[in-house]
Amino acid sequence: MFDTNLFASPSVLLMGALAGLAFGFLLQKGGVTRYDVIVGQFLLRDFTVLKVMLTAIVTGALGIWGMLALGWLEPTDLHLKAATLLANALGGAVFGVGMAVLGYCPGTAIGATGQGSRDALFGILGMIAGAFAYAAAYPWIRTEILPVADRGKVTIADVAGISPWWLIAALAVGSIVLLSSLERWERTRSNTAV
C-alpha cells in the first residue's frame, strides 16, 4: 500500500530544497506573499498576481517544451495527470474559495509565514486538514468523481490537434498584449488618482 522508500536520495532532496527556496524567494520578491496583493487581485485593483502567474506559465511552457525539443527531457518525464474535468472543476472551486477567503494560496501562505505573517498559519492548518479530509474521502472520490468527464492523459495541444508551439506562441503574444494593456491602464488610473 505504501512505498517502502519514503524519502528520495539526499541529492534529490537537496535539489528540491534549493528549488523551494528559490521559488519562495521569487514569490516574496514578486510581492505575492502579501495578503493585500492577493486580495487586490480578486478585487481587480492589483494585478501583480496575474503578472507573476502569466510570466511563470509562459516561462515554464517555453522551458519544458524547449527541453523536450532539445532532447534534455523525454516525453515520459512529464508525468502527465489525467484530465479529469469534473474533479479539476471541483478542486479549482475549492482552491479558489479557499484562496479568496484566506487571501493566500498554498505557496504564498508558506512564503508569507516565512516572512512573519501569522494569519497565513490558518491557511497552512487548513491545508493540512484538507489533505486529511481528501485522503479520507479519496476512495469515494476515486469511484464517483474521477471517472466523470475523464479525458485521459492529454494536453491542450493534443485535444486541439496542433503543435504545442502554436499554443505557446499564442499564450506568449496574448500575455504580452494583456500585460502591456494592464500596465498602460494602471498608469492612467494612477495619474487620474493624483
C-alpha positions as protocol buffer text, in pm:
chain_id: "A"
residue {
  index: 1
  type: MET
  ca { x: 0 y: 0 z: 0 }
}
residue {
  index: 2
  type: PHE
  ca { x: 278 y: 244 z: 91 }
}
residue {
  index: 3
  type: ASP
  ca { x: 609 y: 293 z: -84 }
}
residue {
  index: 4
  type: THR
  ca { x: 879 y: 149 z: 140 }
}
residue {
  index: 5
  type: ASN
  ca { x: 1123 y: 413 z: 19 }
}
residue {
  index: 6
  type: LEU
  ca { x: 968 y: 719 z: 185 }
}
residue {
  index: 7
  type: PHE
  ca { x: 1250 y: 960 z: 104 }
}
residue {
  index: 8
  type: ALA
  ca { x: 1439 y: 1036 z: -213 }
}
residue {
  index: 9
  type: SER
  ca { x: 1816 y: 1036 z: -232 }
}
residue {
  index: 10
  type: PRO
  ca { x: 1996 y: 1318 z: -49 }
}
residue {
  index: 11
  type: SER
  ca { x: 2088 y: 1486 z: -379 }
}
residue {
  index: 12
  type: VAL
  ca { x: 1724 y: 1488 z: -492 }
}
residue {
  index: 13
  type: LEU
  ca { x: 1616 y: 1626 z: -153 }
}
residue {
  index: 14
  type: LEU
  ca { x: 1884 y: 1895 z: -174 }
}
residue {
  index: 15
  type: MET
  ca { x: 1774 y: 1995 z: -525 }
}
residue {
  index: 16
  type: GLY
  ca { x: 1412 y: 2007 z: -407 }
}
residue {
  index: 17
  type: ALA
  ca { x: 1508 y: 2224 z: -109 }
}
residue {
  index: 18
  type: LEU
  ca { x: 1708 y: 2461 z: -330 }
}
residue {
  index: 19
  type: ALA
  ca { x: 1424 y: 2484 z: -583 }
}
residue {
  index: 20
  type: GLY
  ca { x: 1178 y: 2551 z: -299 }
}
residue {
  index: 21
  type: LEU
  ca { x: 1399 y: 2823 z: -152 }
}
residue {
  index: 22
  type: ALA
  ca { x: 1436 y: 2987 z: -494 }
}
residue {
  index: 23
  type: PHE
  ca { x: 1060 y: 2964 z: -551 }
}
residue {
  index: 24
  type: GLY
  ca { x: 984 y: 3118 z: -210 }
}
residue {
  index: 25
  type: PHE
  ca { x: 1242 y: 3391 z: -265 }
}
residue {
  index: 26
  type: LEU
  ca { x: 1088 y: 3480 z: -602 }
}
residue {
  index: 27
  type: LEU
  ca { x: 734 y: 3477 z: -458 }
}
residue {
  index: 28
  type: GLN
  ca { x: 843 y: 3712 z: -182 }
}
residue {
  index: 29
  type: LYS
  ca { x: 1036 y: 3943 z: -417 }
}
residue {
  index: 30
  type: GLY
  ca { x: 742 y: 3944 z: -658 }
}
residue {
  index: 31
  type: GLY
  ca { x: 520 y: 4068 z: -376 }
}
residue {
  index: 32
  type: VAL
  ca { x: 268 y: 3783 z: -399 }
}
residue {
  index: 33
  type: THR
  ca { x: 323 y: 3668 z: -41 }
}
residue {
  index: 34
  type: ARG
  ca { x: 136 y: 3977 z: 82 }
}
residue {
  index: 35
  type: TYR
  ca { x: -230 y: 3944 z: 174 }
}
residue {
  index: 36
  type: ASP
  ca { x: -323 y: 4284 z: 31 }
}
residue {
  index: 37
  type: VAL
  ca { x: -171 y: 4197 z: -307 }
}
residue {
  index: 38
  type: ILE
  ca { x: -369 y: 3873 z: -342 }
}
residue {
  index: 39
  type: VAL
  ca { x: -694 y: 4028 z: -221 }
}
residue {
  index: 40
  type: GLY
  ca { x: -625 y: 4321 z: -455 }
}
residue {
  index: 41
  type: GLN
  ca { x: -616 y: 4074 z: -745 }
}
residue {
  index: 42
  type: PHE
  ca { x: -958 y: 3936 z: -652 }
}
residue {
  index: 43
  type: LEU
  ca { x: -1091 y: 4292 z: -627 }
}
residue {
  index: 44
  type: LEU
  ca { x: -931 y: 4379 z: -965 }
}
residue {
  index: 45
  type: ARG
  ca { x: -724 y: 4655 z: -804 }
}
residue {
  index: 46
  type: ASP
  ca { x: -376 y: 4499 z: -810 }
}
residue {
  index: 47
  type: PHE
  ca { x: -270 y: 4274 z: -1098 }
}
residue {
  index: 48
  type: THR
  ca { x: 64 y: 4162 z: -953 }
}
residue {
  index: 49
  type: VAL
  ca { x: -58 y: 3803 z: -913 }
}
residue {
  index: 50
  type: LEU
  ca { x: -180 y: 3786 z: -1273 }
}
residue {
  index: 51
  type: LYS
  ca { x: 150 y: 3929 z: -1398 }
}
residue {
  index: 52
  type: VAL
  ca { x: 358 y: 3682 z: -1197 }
}
residue {
  index: 53
  type: MET
  ca { x: 141 y: 3384 z: -1295 }
}
residue {
  index: 54
  type: LEU
  ca { x: 134 y: 3465 z: -1668 }
}
residue {
  index: 55
  type: THR
  ca { x: 509 y: 3517 z: -1669 }
}
residue {
  index: 56
  type: ALA
  ca { x: 562 y: 3186 z: -1486 }
}
residue {
  index: 57
  type: ILE
  ca { x: 328 y: 2995 z: -1719 }
}
residue {
  index: 58
  type: VAL
  ca { x: 491 y: 3126 z: -2037 }
}
residue {
  index: 59
  type: THR
  ca { x: 842 y: 3073 z: -1898 }
}
residue {
  index: 60
  type: GLY
  ca { x: 756 y: 2722 z: -1778 }
}
residue {
  index: 61
  type: ALA
  ca { x: 596 y: 2627 z: -2110 }
}
residue {
  index: 62
  type: LEU
  ca { x: 897 y: 2753 z: -2304 }
}
residue {
  index: 63
  type: GLY
  ca { x: 1133 y: 2574 z: -2067 }
}
residue {
  index: 64
  type: ILE
  ca { x: 957 y: 2238 z: -2065 }
}
residue {
  index: 65
  type: TRP
  ca { x: 881 y: 2220 z: -2438 }
}
residue {
  index: 66
  type: GLY
  ca { x: 1226 y: 2361 z: -2517 }
}
residue {
  index: 67
  type: MET
  ca { x: 1394 y: 2088 z: -2310 }
}
residue {
  index: 68
  type: LEU
  ca { x: 1178 y: 1828 z: -2487 }
}
residue {
  index: 69
  type: ALA
  ca { x: 1275 y: 1968 z: -2827 }
}
residue {
  index: 70
  type: LEU
  ca { x: 1645 y: 1966 z: -2734 }
}
residue {
  index: 71
  type: GLY
  ca { x: 1623 y: 1609 z: -2604 }
}
residue {
  index: 72
  type: TRP
  ca { x: 1703 y: 1710 z: -2247 }
}
residue {
  index: 73
  type: LEU
  ca { x: 1371 y: 1558 z: -2141 }
}
residue {
  index: 74
  type: GLU
  ca { x: 1181 y: 1259 z: -2269 }
}
residue {
  index: 75
  type: PRO
  ca { x: 801 y: 1276 z: -2307 }
}
residue {
  index: 76
  type: THR
  ca { x: 778 y: 1009 z: -2036 }
}
residue {
  index: 77
  type: ASP
  ca { x: 950 y: 1252 z: -1796 }
}
residue {
  index: 78
  type: LEU
  ca { x: 645 y: 1481 z: -1796 }
}
residue {
  index: 79
  type: HIS
  ca { x: 425 y: 1256 z: -1578 }
}
residue {
  index: 80
  type: LEU
  ca { x: 100 y: 1393 z: -1718 }
}
residue {
  index: 81
  type: LYS
  ca { x: -200 y: 1361 z: -1493 }
}
residue {
  index: 82
  type: ALA
  ca { x: -535 y: 1259 z: -1634 }
}
residue {
  index: 83
  type: ALA
  ca { x: -761 y: 1544 z: -1741 }
}
residue {
  index: 84
  type: THR
  ca { x: -1047 y: 1457 z: -1507 }
}
residue {
  index: 85
  type: LEU
  ca { x: -1265 y: 1756 z: -1584 }
}
residue {
  index: 86
  type: LEU
  ca { x: -1520 y: 1728 z: -1303 }
}
residue {
  index: 87
  type: ALA
  ca { x: -1251 y: 1669 z: -1042 }
}
residue {
  index: 88
  type: ASN
  ca { x: -1048 y: 1960 z: -1180 }
}
residue {
  index: 89
  type: ALA
  ca { x: -1351 y: 2190 z: -1170 }
}
residue {
  index: 90
  type: LEU
  ca { x: -1440 y: 2090 z: -814 }
}
residue {
  index: 91
  type: GLY
  ca { x: -1080 y: 2114 z: -698 }
}
residue {
  index: 92
  type: GLY
  ca { x: -1043 y: 2453 z: -866 }
}
residue {
  index: 93
  type: ALA
  ca { x: -1358 y: 2577 z: -695 }
}
residue {
  index: 94
  type: VAL
  ca { x: -1237 y: 2462 z: -352 }
}
residue {
  index: 95
  type: PHE
  ca { x: -894 y: 2613 z: -419 }
}
residue {
  index: 96
  type: GLY
  ca { x: -1044 y: 2942 z: -540 }
}
residue {
  index: 97
  type: VAL
  ca { x: -1283 y: 2977 z: -248 }
}
residue {
  index: 98
  type: GLY
  ca { x: -1004 y: 2898 z: -4 }
}
residue {
  index: 99
  type: MET
  ca { x: -773 y: 3149 z: -167 }
}
residue {
  index: 100
  type: ALA
  ca { x: -1042 y: 3420 z: -174 }
}
residue {
  index: 101
  type: VAL
  ca { x: -1134 y: 3364 z: 192 }
}
residue {
  index: 102
  type: LEU
  ca { x: -779 y: 3331 z: 324 }
}
residue {
  index: 103
  type: GLY
  ca { x: -604 y: 3571 z: 88 }
}
residue {
  index: 104
  type: TYR
  ca { x: -324 y: 3323 z: 17 }
}
residue {
  index: 105
  type: CYS
  ca { x: -267 y: 3017 z: -198 }
}
residue {
  index: 106
  type: PRO
  ca { x: -59 y: 2725 z: -65 }
}
residue {
  index: 107
  type: GLY
  ca { x: 275 y: 2857 z: -190 }
}
residue {
  index: 108
  type: THR
  ca { x: 213 y: 3215 z: -87 }
}
residue {
  index: 109
  type: ALA
  ca { x: 81 y: 3106 z: 255 }
}
residue {
  index: 110
  type: ILE
  ca { x: 407 y: 2927 z: 329 }
}
residue {
  index: 111
  type: GLY
  ca { x: 606 y: 3221 z: 192 }
}
residue {
  index: 112
  type: ALA
  ca { x: 401 y: 3465 z: 399 }
}
residue {
  index: 113
  type: THR
  ca { x: 457 y: 3254 z: 711 }
}
residue {
  index: 114
  type: GLY
  ca { x: 829 y: 3263 z: 637 }
}
residue {
  index: 115
  type: GLN
  ca { x: 823 y: 3643 z: 629 }
}
residue {
  index: 116
  type: GLY
  ca { x: 630 y: 3658 z: 959 }
}
residue {
  index: 117
  type: SER
  ca { x: 263 y: 3683 z: 857 }
}
residue {
  index: 118
  type: ARG
  ca { x: 90 y: 3490 z: 1134 }
}
residue {
  index: 119
  type: ASP
  ca { x: -251 y: 3500 z: 961 }
}
residue {
  index: 120
  type: ALA
  ca { x: -114 y: 3261 z: 696 }
}
residue {
  index: 121
  type: LEU
  ca { x: -75 y: 2992 z: 964 }
}
residue {
  index: 122
  type: PHE
  ca { x: -452 y: 2940 z: 950 }
}
residue {
  index: 123
  type: GLY
  ca { x: -417 y: 2860 z: 581 }
}
residue {
  index: 124
  type: ILE
  ca { x: -143 y: 2609 z: 648 }
}
residue {
  index: 125
  type: LEU
  ca { x: -358 y: 2443 z: 916 }
}
residue {
  index: 126
  type: GLY
  ca { x: -646 y: 2442 z: 666 }
}
residue {
  index: 127
  type: MET
  ca { x: -423 y: 2277 z: 404 }
}
residue {
  index: 128
  type: ILE
  ca { x: -327 y: 2005 z: 647 }
}
residue {
  index: 129
  type: ALA
  ca { x: -690 y: 1948 z: 748 }
}
residue {
  index: 130
  type: GLY
  ca { x: -792 y: 1948 z: 382 }
}
residue {
  index: 131
  type: ALA
  ca { x: -525 y: 1691 z: 299 }
}
residue {
  index: 132
  type: PHE
  ca { x: -656 y: 1462 z: 572 }
}
residue {
  index: 133
  type: ALA
  ca { x: -1016 y: 1511 z: 455 }
}
residue {
  index: 134
  type: TYR
  ca { x: -917 y: 1442 z: 94 }
}
residue {
  index: 135
  type: ALA
  ca { x: -727 y: 1126 z: 194 }
}
residue {
  index: 136
  type: ALA
  ca { x: -1028 y: 1003 z: 393 }
}
residue {
  index: 137
  type: ALA
  ca { x: -1268 y: 1076 z: 107 }
}
residue {
  index: 138
  type: TYR
  ca { x: -1038 y: 950 z: -170 }
}
residue {
  index: 139
  type: PRO
  ca { x: -1193 y: 603 z: -206 }
}
residue {
  index: 140
  type: TRP
  ca { x: -1530 y: 765 z: -276 }
}
residue {
  index: 141
  type: ILE
  ca { x: -1372 y: 1035 z: -497 }
}
residue {
  index: 142
  type: ARG
  ca { x: -1187 y: 769 z: -699 }
}
residue {
  index: 143
  type: THR
  ca { x: -1508 y: 584 z: -785 }
}
residue {
  index: 144
  type: GLU
  ca { x: -1764 y: 867 z: -802 }
}
residue {
  index: 145
  type: ILE
  ca { x: -1581 y: 1182 z: -914 }
}
residue {
  index: 146
  type: LEU
  ca { x: -1262 y: 1094 z: -1104 }
}
residue {
  index: 147
  type: PRO
  ca { x: -1429 y: 883 z: -1376 }
}
residue {
  index: 148
  type: VAL
  ca { x: -1675 y: 1163 z: -1468 }
}
residue {
  index: 149
  type: ALA
  ca { x: -1551 y: 1351 z: -1778 }
}
residue {
  index: 150
  type: ASP
  ca { x: -1211 y: 1180 z: -1764 }
}
residue {
  index: 151
  type: ARG
  ca { x: -1027 y: 1274 z: -2087 }
}
residue {
  index: 152
  type: GLY
  ca { x: -717 y: 1071 z: -2001 }
}
residue {
  index: 153
  type: LYS
  ca { x: -358 y: 1192 z: -2010 }
}
residue {
  index: 154
  type: VAL
  ca { x: -389 y: 1463 z: -2274 }
}
residue {
  index: 155
  type: THR
  ca { x: -262 y: 1814 z: -2321 }
}
residue {
  index: 156
  type: ILE
  ca { x: -448 y: 2109 z: -2468 }
}
residue {
  index: 157
  type: ALA
  ca { x: -234 y: 2068 z: -2782 }
}
residue {
  index: 158
  type: ASP
  ca { x: -346 y: 1703 z: -2807 }
}
residue {
  index: 159
  type: VAL
  ca { x: -712 y: 1800 z: -2780 }
}
residue {
  index: 160
  type: ALA
  ca { x: -673 y: 2086 z: -3030 }
}
residue {
  index: 161
  type: GLY
  ca { x: -469 y: 1868 z: -3264 }
}
residue {
  index: 162
  type: ILE
  ca { x: -194 y: 2128 z: -3308 }
}
residue {
  index: 163
  type: SER
  ca { x: 169 y: 2170 z: -3214 }
}
residue {
  index: 164
  type: PRO
  ca { x: 224 y: 2289 z: -2856 }
}
residue {
  index: 165
  type: TRP
  ca { x: 448 y: 2561 z: -3001 }
}
residue {
  index: 166
  type: TRP
  ca { x: 144 y: 2729 z: -3160 }
}
residue {
  index: 167
  type: LEU
  ca { x: -26 y: 2737 z: -2821 }
}
residue {
  index: 168
  type: ILE
  ca { x: 288 y: 2867 z: -2653 }
}
residue {
  index: 169
  type: ALA
  ca { x: 324 y: 3138 z: -2919 }
}
residue {
  index: 170
  type: ALA
  ca { x: -40 y: 3239 z: -2876 }
}
residue {
  index: 171
  type: LEU
  ca { x: -1 y: 3237 z: -2498 }
}
residue {
  index: 172
  type: ALA
  ca { x: 317 y: 3447 z: -2515 }
}
residue {
  index: 173
  type: VAL
  ca { x: 168 y: 3703 z: -2756 }
}
residue {
  index: 174
  type: GLY
  ca { x: -160 y: 3717 z: -2561 }
}
residue {
  index: 175
  type: SER
  ca { x: 31 y: 3763 z: -2236 }
}
residue {
  index: 176
  type: ILE
  ca { x: 243 y: 4044 z: -2379 }
}
residue {
  index: 177
  type: VAL
  ca { x: -66 y: 4222 z: -2509 }
}
residue {
  index: 178
  type: LEU
  ca { x: -255 y: 4174 z: -2182 }
}
residue {
  index: 179
  type: LEU
  ca { x: 37 y: 4275 z: -1959 }
}
residue {
  index: 180
  type: SER
  ca { x: 112 y: 4582 z: -2174 }
}
residue {
  index: 181
  type: SER
  ca { x: -253 y: 4683 z: -2164 }
}
residue {
  index: 182
  type: LEU
  ca { x: -263 y: 4637 z: -1786 }
}
residue {
  index: 183
  type: GLU
  ca { x: 49 y: 4849 z: -1743 }
}
residue {
  index: 184
  type: ARG
  ca { x: -99 y: 5132 z: -1952 }
}
residue {
  index: 185
  type: TRP
  ca { x: -432 y: 5108 z: -1769 }
}
residue {
  index: 186
  type: GLU
  ca { x: -264 y: 5110 z: -1427 }
}
residue {
  index: 187
  type: ARG
  ca { x: -53 y: 5414 z: -1526 }
}
residue {
  index: 188
  type: THR
  ca { x: -357 y: 5610 z: -1644 }
}
residue {
  index: 189
  type: ARG
  ca { x: -552 y: 5509 z: -1335 }
}
residue {
  index: 190
  type: SER
  ca { x: -272 y: 5621 z: -1101 }
}
residue {
  index: 191
  type: ASN
  ca { x: -233 y: 5950 z: -1294 }
}
residue {
  index: 192
  type: THR
  ca { x: -605 y: 6028 z: -1262 }
}
residue {
  index: 193
  type: ALA
  ca { x: -600 y: 5942 z: -890 }
}
residue {
  index: 194
  type: VAL
  ca { x: -331 y: 6205 z: -823 }
}
